Amino acid sequence: MRRIPLLSLIAAMASQIAWPAATAHAETLTVTPRQVADEKAVFATVESVSVVPARGRIGGTIAQLSVREGDPVKRGQPIALIGDEKLALQLKSLDAQIEALQAQANQAQIDFTRTEGLVERGTLPRVKLDETRTALNVAENGLRAKTAERAVVNQQMSEGQVLAPDDGRVLKKLVTVGSVVLPGDPVVTVAQQNFKLRLRVPERRALFLKAGDKIRIDGAEFGESGDKWGVIDLVYPQIEEGRVVADAIVPGLGQYFVGDRLRVWISGGQRDAYVVPISYVTTRFGIDYVQLQQGSQQVSVPVQRGRALPSADLPDGLEILSGLRAGDQLVQP
């Protein structure tokens, strides 16, 4: 009969006694399925809320163009200058007419003053005073009319500046320096800065898509480590080519190109999933394990992890795809 060394027997008995005591105080978690969003991957494009043209208010020739595609602009920023030689000629003509009318008004004022003195001395009848007063009023009104006409031409010359209609980025230049434009012709198109994601979802998902739903975007698309979230703002009622069109608001889209394609995940309904805190999962040699409490023993069970599913009551939640069943008792390592 083989004898077991005394020290080995004592160590084995001590381990059998200490193991249940350790597991009795270990923190356990009962695995239960919970409802999570059944996410589906779709593609979305970055688009502006609206694209507005910057139009010229007068006709003429483009003398200066100070922006190019992709440049950011602010509301009211000058982006082009339209020159019209006819306006400069009209301004010179009006200046000459104003000088002539000013001389006539001065002469009418002199005649009125002289006639007024002669009428007071009784040399001329009062009818002459009325005639000179009328001539003075006509000269002054003609001067004011030409001055106002000059102000109109001057305003037209100032309207040769093409201003940005809103904050945004220049999408396309429609003219070059030297191009001839008419009043109202667009010079550049500006995409407003409020960019949105435009989703095109297969129509079979239309029942699950509604305003206020959250969408998820991989943070790597933005150069970040974590996921980024957005909210569906509008679902269009018309289906285009078998797809439902929806707009989503996502912060941080201002630096993207209009038309850039991103992959996003939307909710396609609800499904059951096993979600456990990530602290209950350990990784050894590239394989994920959890500790199960089976009676008085703990067993390491390999599992297949899914993606993170954080929630209000489980901020570090991790989906387990396989390896667990409802009712399993997890022990935190």
C-alpha positions in Angstrom: 0.0 0.0 0.0 1.3 3.4 -1.1 1.7 5.9 1.7 0.7 9.6 1.1 3.2 12.1 2.7 1.8 13.7 5.7 2.4 17.3 4.5 0.6 16.7 1.2 -2.4 15.2 3.0 -2.6 18.3 5.3 -2.4 20.7 2.4 -5.1 18.9 0.5 -7.4 18.9 3.5 -6.8 22.6 4.1 -7.6 23.5 0.5 -10.9 21.6 0.6 -11.9 23.5 3.7 -10.8 27.0 2.5 -12.4 26.8 -1.0 -16.1 26.9 0.1 -15.3 29.6 2.6 -13.8 31.8 -0.1 -16.7 31.2 -2.5 -19.3 31.9 0.2 -18.1 35.5 0.3 -17.5 36.0 -3.5 -19.9 38.4 -5.3 -22.2 36.6 -7.7 -24.4 37.8 -10.6 -27.4 35.9 -12.0 -27.4 35.8 -15.8 -30.8 37.0 -17.1 -31.7 38.0 -20.7 -32.6 41.6 -21.3 -34.2 43.6 -24.1 -31.7 45.4 -26.3 -31.9 47.2 -29.6 -31.4 45.0 -32.6 -29.0 47.3 -34.5 -28.6 47.2 -38.3 -25.8 48.8 -40.2 -26.7 51.2 -42.9 -24.8 53.9 -44.9 -25.5 57.6 -44.5 -24.1 60.7 -46.3 -23.1 64.0 -44.8 -25.3 66.7 -46.3 -26.1 70.3 -45.5 -29.5 71.4 -44.2 -29.7 73.6 -47.3 -27.5 74.8 -50.1 -28.0 78.5 -50.8 -26.6 80.5 -53.7 -24.8 83.8 -53.2 -26.2 86.0 -56.0 -25.1 89.3 -57.5 -27.5 92.2 -57.1 -26.4 94.1 -60.2 -25.2 93.1 -63.6 -21.6 93.6 -64.7 -18.2 91.9 -64.8 -16.7 89.9 -62.0 -13.7 92.0 -60.9 -12.7 90.1 -57.8 -13.4 86.6 -56.4 -12.0 86.1 -52.9 -13.1 82.5 -52.1 -12.6 79.0 -53.4 -14.2 75.7 -52.9 -14.2 74.5 -49.3 -13.5 77.9 -47.7 -15.6 78.7 -44.6 -17.6 81.9 -44.8 -19.7 84.0 -42.4 -23.0 85.7 -43.0 -22.4 89.1 -44.7 -18.8 88.4 -45.7 -17.8 89.9 -49.1 -16.9 87.0 -51.4 -16.9 88.7 -54.8 -17.0 92.2 -56.5 -19.0 93.0 -59.6 -17.9 96.0 -61.6 -20.0 98.0 -64.0 -18.4 100.8 -66.0 -21.8 102.3 -66.9 -22.4 103.1 -63.3 -19.2 105.1 -63.0 -20.2 107.0 -66.2 -23.6 107.7 -64.8 -22.1 108.9 -61.5 -19.9 111.4 -63.4 -22.8 112.6 -65.5 -24.9 113.1 -62.3 -22.1 115.0 -60.6 -22.0 117.4 -63.6 -25.8 117.9 -63.5 -25.7 118.5 -59.8 -23.1 121.2 -60.2 -25.2 122.9 -62.8 -28.4 122.6 -60.7 -26.4 123.9 -57.7 -25.4 127.0 -59.7 -29.0 127.5 -60.8 -30.2 127.3 -57.2 -27.6 129.8 -56.1 -28.7 132.2 -58.8 -32.3 131.7 -57.9 -31.5 132.5 -54.3 -29.7 135.7 -55.3 -32.6 136.8 -57.6 -35.1 136.1 -54.8 -33.1 138.1 -52.3 -32.8 141.1 -54.7 -36.4 141.0 -55.7 -37.5 140.8 -52.0 -35.6 144.0 -51.2 -37.0 145.9 -54.2 -40.6 144.8 -53.4 -40.2 146.1 -49.8 -39.1 149.5 -51.2 -42.0 149.5 -53.6 -39.9 149.4 -56.7 -41.4 146.1 -58.0 -44.8 144.6 -57.6 -45.3 141.6 -55.3 -46.0 139.4 -58.3 -42.3 139.5 -59.1 -41.5 138.2 -55.6 -43.8 135.3 -56.1 -42.2 134.4 -59.4 -38.7 134.5 -58.0 -39.8 132.4 -55.0 -41.3 129.8 -57.4 -38.1 129.7 -59.5 -36.0 129.2 -56.3 -38.3 126.3 -55.2 -38.0 124.7 -58.6 -34.2 125.0 -58.6 -33.9 123.5 -55.1 -36.2 120.6 -55.8 -34.4 119.8 -59.0 -31.1 119.8 -57.0 -32.6 117.4 -54.4 -33.9 115.1 -57.1 -30.5 114.8 -58.8 -28.8 114.3 -55.5 -31.2 111.4 -54.7 -30.6 109.9 -58.1 -26.9 110.0 -57.5 -27.4 108.2 -54.2 -29.3 105.5 -56.0 -26.4 105.0 -58.4 -23.9 105.1 -55.6 -26.0 102.4 -53.8 -25.9 100.3 -57.0 -22.1 100.5 -57.1 -22.0 99.4 -53.4 -24.3 96.5 -54.3 -21.6 95.2 -56.6 -20.2 93.4 -53.5 -21.6 89.8 -53.4 -22.1 88.8 -49.7 -22.3 85.4 -48.2 -26.0 84.6 -47.4 -25.2 82.5 -44.3 -22.5 80.8 -42.3 -21.2 77.7 -44.0 -18.7 76.5 -46.5 -18.3 77.2 -50.2 -19.3 74.2 -52.3 -18.7 75.4 -55.8 -17.7 78.5 -57.7 -20.0 79.2 -60.7 -18.0 82.1 -62.2 -14.4 83.3 -62.7 -12.8 86.7 -62.7 -13.9 88.4 -65.9 -17.2 86.6 -66.2 -20.2 88.7 -67.2 -23.2 88.2 -64.9 -26.8 89.6 -64.8 -28.7 90.8 -61.8 -29.7 87.7 -59.7 -27.1 85.4 -61.2 -25.5 83.0 -58.7 -21.8 83.5 -58.1 -21.0 80.7 -55.6 -23.1 78.1 -53.7 -22.8 77.9 -49.9 -23.7 74.9 -47.8 -25.0 76.0 -44.4 -22.9 74.9 -41.5 -25.6 72.8 -39.9 -24.6 69.5 -41.4 -26.8 66.4 -41.0 -26.6 62.7 -41.8 -29.0 61.6 -44.4 -29.9 57.9 -44.0 -31.4 55.7 -46.7 -32.9 52.7 -45.0 -34.5 49.7 -46.7 -38.3 50.1 -46.7 -38.8 46.9 -44.6 -37.2 48.8 -41.7 -39.6 51.7 -42.1 -41.9 50.4 -39.3 -39.0 50.6 -36.8 -37.7 54.1 -37.8 -39.2 57.1 -36.2 -38.1 60.6 -35.1 -36.2 60.7 -31.8 -34.5 57.3 -32.3 -30.8 57.1 -31.5 -28.2 56.1 -34.0 -24.7 54.9 -33.3 -21.6 55.8 -35.2 -18.2 54.2 -34.8 -15.9 56.7 -33.1 -13.1 55.7 -35.5 -15.0 57.6 -38.2 -14.4 60.8 -36.2 -10.9 59.9 -35.0 -12.1 59.1 -31.5 -11.9 55.9 -29.4 -15.5 55.6 -28.2 -18.8 55.5 -30.1 -20.7 58.6 -31.1 -24.4 59.0 -30.9 -27.0 61.0 -32.9 -30.7 61.4 -33.0 -33.1 61.0 -35.9 -34.6 64.4 -36.6 -36.9 63.8 -39.5 -38.3 60.8 -41.4 -39.4 61.7 -44.9 -42.8 60.3 -45.9 -41.9 59.4 -49.4 -40.0 56.2 -50.3 -37.3 56.6 -52.9 -36.2 53.6 -54.9 -37.3 51.2 -52.1 -35.6 53.2 -49.3 -36.8 55.4 -46.5 -35.0 58.7 -46.2 -34.3 60.1 -42.8 -32.2 62.9 -41.4 -30.1 62.6 -38.2 -28.4 65.2 -36.1 -24.9 64.3 -35.0 -22.6 66.8 -33.3 -19.2 67.3 -34.9 -20.1 67.0 -38.6 -18.8 70.5 -39.5 -15.4 69.3 -40.6 -16.7 66.6 -43.0 -17.0 66.9 -46.7 -20.6 67.2 -48.0 -21.4 63.8 -49.5 -19.0 61.9 -47.3 -20.4 58.3 -46.6 -20.4 57.0 -43.0 -21.6 53.7 -41.7 -24.1 54.0 -38.9 -26.2 51.6 -36.8 -29.9 52.1 -36.4 -32.4 50.2 -34.2 -34.3 47.5 -36.1 -36.5 46.4 -33.2 -35.8 44.6 -29.9 -34.1 41.3 -29.1 -33.0 39.3 -26.1 -29.4 39.4 -25.1 -27.1 38.4 -22.2 -25.4 41.6 -20.9 -22.9 41.4 -18.1 -20.4 43.9 -16.6 -17.1 43.8 -18.4 -15.4 43.3 -15.0 -16.8 39.7 -14.9 -14.9 38.8 -18.1 -11.2 37.9 -18.1 -9.0 37.3 -21.1 -6.2 34.7 -21.1 -4.2 33.8 -24.2 -6.7 35.5 -26.4 -9.7 33.7 -25.1 -12.4 35.3 -22.9 -13.5 33.5 -19.8 -16.1 34.0 -17.0 -16.2 32.3 -13.6 -19.4 30.2 -13.0 -20.5 29.1 -9.5 -21.5 25.5 -9.7 -22.4 24.3 -6.2 -19.3 24.8 -4.1 -16.9 25.1 -7.0 -16.0 27.7 -9.5 -15.5 26.8 -13.1 -13.9 28.9 -15.9 -16.1 28.9 -19.0 -15.0 30.3 -22.3 -17.4 32.8 -23.8 -17.7 34.8 -27.0 -17.9 38.5 -26.4 -20.0 40.9 -28.5 -20.0 44.6 -28.5 -20.4 47.0 -25.5 -24.0 47.7 -24.6 -23.9 50.4 -22.0 -27.2 51.4 -20.2 -28.3 53.5 -17.3 -28.2 50.6 -14.8 -25.2 48.9 -16.4 -22.8 51.5 -17.8 -20.0 48.9 -18.4 -22.3 46.3 -20.0 -20.9 43.8 -22.5 -22.9 41.5 -24.6 -22.1 37.8 -24.5 -22.9 36.0 -27.7 -22.4 32.4 -26.5 -21.2 30.4 -23.5 -23.9 31.5 -21.0 -27.4 30.4 -20.2 -30.2 32.1 -18.2 -29.8 31.4 -14.5 -26.0 31.0 -14.5 -24.3 32.4 -11.5 -21.3 34.5 -12.4 -18.5 35.2 -9.9 -16.5 38.3 -10.2 -12.8 37.4 -10.5 
